Amino acid sequence: MKEEQLTAYLKGGFKGRDRTIKSAELERAMKMNGTDLRKLVNKLRRKAVPICSGRDGYFYARTAGDILRTIRQLNIMIRGLQAAVDGLETALDKFEEAGPPAPPWLCEEGGEDTV
């Protein structure tokens, strides 16, 4: 139901890069929080619904260029996320195999690590 509502809402009033709606405004209109809105947009995109976004907000694609710009933006995000994963994997190498010691509240009397 929400899928059809969001698609119709954007297609009906926010078609093209020059007719965007801010996330906060769309959240209010759809009566959902930002996390749920992003999940719904992602779900619809995976179903080939051409929902685009940019600095100015969300919109329904009017041209192939709208979609290509959104794809470019998503690819930049992918590279940023991959760089974060790479950095965390490098940080992981600095930890011992067993992991960090357990916090004191998880240890038995005497402070020995029992985890």
Secondary structure, DSSP 8 states (H G I E B T S, - for coil): -HHHHHHHHHHHH-BSTTS-B-HHHHHHHHT--HHHHHHHHHHHHHTT--EEEETTEEEE--SHHHHHHHHHHHHHHHHHHHHHHHHHHHHHTTS-TT-S---GGGS-TTS----
